[in-house]
Amino acid sequence: MGVGCAVLFLLFTVVPFVELSLLLRLAEALGPAETLLLVVLTGAVGAALARQEGFRVLGEWRGALERGEVPAEGVLGGLLVLVGGVLLVTPGVITDGVGLLLMLPPVRRVVADLLRRRIEAGVAAGSIRVTTFGGAPGRGAPRGVVDVEGGDVVPPRRRDESEGASAPREIAPPAHETPEKPPPMA
């Protein structure tokens, strides 16, 4: 079993059992109604906090892009806000703690930096492969080419070529197929 499988095993089997055990102990100490109220309250506060922090990160991204700068908090930071929000909404003591920590910008920056270094090391070692689809010069189909199964796309003529109106796109049958002729009418 690889490291990734072991981590998934822990996340989906061991952590829920530990969470359930902690919630049952909390229910013994506080009472069932209070524990349920606490779980619902942390879920609601977590959702509100994730929403607020998500909009803040988005606003910072937008402002930086409008100024022509790279956003200080990159995609990993935004992803960590999402993960933190999901953890805060998930019932449990451990998930709430980790989710709350991910909502704090200084903690998020440290975690994002650690993840970035690990991803870069994985790409350099070849254990992480990056695949792109279109847009990258020199890779895939040239710009303006559309690969279609079952037919060839004929690009529309330009306005100056079609005397003011743009022609609709036509789909021609593949070169190896010939259209069937309708049966003669009797």
ZINORVEN-V222016 format. One record per run of one state. SS is the DSSP state (2 for helix, 1 for strand, 0 for the rest). FROM is the first residue (numbers start at 1). LEN is the number of residues. If there is no record, write none. Layout:
SS/FROM/LEN
SS/FROM/LEN
This chain:
0/1/2
2/3/28
0/31/1
2/32/35
0/67/8
2/75/15
0/90/3
2/93/11
0/104/1
2/105/21
0/126/25
1/151/4
0/155/15
1/170/4
0/174/13
